[in-house]
Structure formats: structure tokens, C-alpha cells
Amino acid sequence: MTKRISILPAVLWCMVAGGAALHTAQQRALQILDQTVQAQAAIMAFGDAFLVVGLAYMVAMPLLILFKTRAIAKKQVDTIPME
């Protein structure tokens, strides 16, 4: 079983121990938690975008090779002299 650790009480305690009022410490602790969640969400979104771009690249590479070989084949057919 995994153990859940809540960071909010720890941050709140540090702020109260630093001399902040309880209400102010609660607001600041929630702001810190919000910033942390926003940063983690941005990192996860970047990872998802990177995955999508990578998959698009993997799909595009075989298509580019296919188009290139068709263009080369067409060029070779065009250069065959007709009698």
C-alpha cells in the first residue's frame, strides 16, 4: 500500500513557524501548492506535445521515402528514349 504524504500541512507549519498569521499562512501555502501543480501540469503537457510531434515524425518519414522513390522512378521513366 502506498503512503500518501500531504505537503500542505508541512508548508503551512513552516510559514506559521516563520511568523506568518494562520490565515495568511494558509493562503500562501495554497498559492505555493497551486504553483507546484501548474508547473507539473505544464511539464506533462510538454511531454504529451513532444510525444505527438514524435509520432507525426515517425509517420512522415516512411511517406517521404515513398514519395522520393516515386519521384526518382518517374524521372527514370521520363529519361528513357522513345523510338
VMD Tcl script that draws the C-alpha trace (Angstrom):
set ca {
  {0.00 0.00 0.00}
  {1.35 3.40 -0.92}
  {1.65 6.08 1.69}
  {0.17 9.44 0.80}
  {2.08 12.44 2.03}
  {0.36 15.80 2.09}
  {2.65 18.76 1.53}
  {0.09 21.36 2.53}
  {0.36 20.92 6.32}
  {4.17 20.92 6.12}
  {4.25 24.18 4.14}
  {1.63 25.68 6.44}
  {3.63 24.73 9.53}
  {6.82 26.24 8.06}
  {5.04 29.53 7.37}
  {3.46 29.68 10.81}
  {6.82 28.84 12.39}
  {8.32 31.67 10.33}
  {5.97 34.15 11.94}
  {3.05 34.39 9.49}
  {-0.51 34.57 10.76}
  {-2.54 31.37 10.35}
  {-4.91 32.79 7.72}
  {-2.06 34.34 5.72}
  {-0.03 31.14 6.01}
  {-2.97 29.10 4.69}
  {-3.37 31.40 1.69}
  {0.35 31.35 0.92}
  {0.52 27.57 1.30}
  {-2.36 27.14 -1.13}
  {-0.66 29.52 -3.57}
  {2.56 27.51 -3.37}
  {0.62 24.28 -3.92}
  {-1.20 25.84 -6.88}
  {2.08 26.96 -8.46}
  {3.53 23.49 -8.00}
  {0.53 21.84 -9.64}
  {0.62 24.35 -12.52}
  {4.32 23.69 -13.11}
  {3.79 19.92 -13.10}
  {0.83 20.27 -15.49}
  {2.95 22.35 -17.88}
  {5.70 19.73 -17.85}
  {3.19 16.96 -18.51}
  {1.63 18.95 -21.37}
  {5.08 19.49 -22.90}
  {5.73 15.76 -22.70}
  {2.42 15.00 -24.42}
  {3.12 17.53 -27.17}
  {6.59 16.06 -27.66}
  {5.05 12.59 -28.00}
  {2.56 13.79 -30.63}
  {5.28 15.52 -32.65}
  {7.48 12.43 -32.41}
  {4.67 10.18 -33.63}
  {3.95 12.57 -36.52}
  {7.63 12.46 -37.42}
  {7.65 8.66 -37.33}
  {4.63 8.54 -39.64}
  {6.03 11.17 -42.02}
  {9.45 9.59 -42.57}
  {8.23 6.49 -44.47}
  {5.92 8.68 -46.53}
  {8.80 10.96 -47.51}
  {10.88 7.97 -48.58}
  {7.93 6.64 -50.58}
  {7.40 9.97 -52.35}
  {11.11 10.30 -53.08}
  {11.33 6.84 -54.66}
  {8.26 7.56 -56.78}
  {9.80 10.81 -58.00}
  {13.06 9.05 -58.86}
  {11.18 6.26 -60.69}
  {9.14 8.80 -62.65}
  {12.29 10.71 -63.58}
  {13.92 7.49 -64.81}
  {10.85 6.65 -66.90}
  {10.85 10.14 -68.40}
  {14.51 9.84 -69.44}
  {14.07 6.57 -71.36}
  {14.33 7.42 -75.06}
  {11.28 6.55 -77.07}
  {11.70 5.18 -80.60}
}
mol new
graphics top color blue
foreach p $ca { graphics top sphere $p radius 0.5 }
foreach p [lrange $ca 0 end-1] q [lrange $ca 1 end] { graphics top cylinder $p $q radius 0.2 }
display resetview
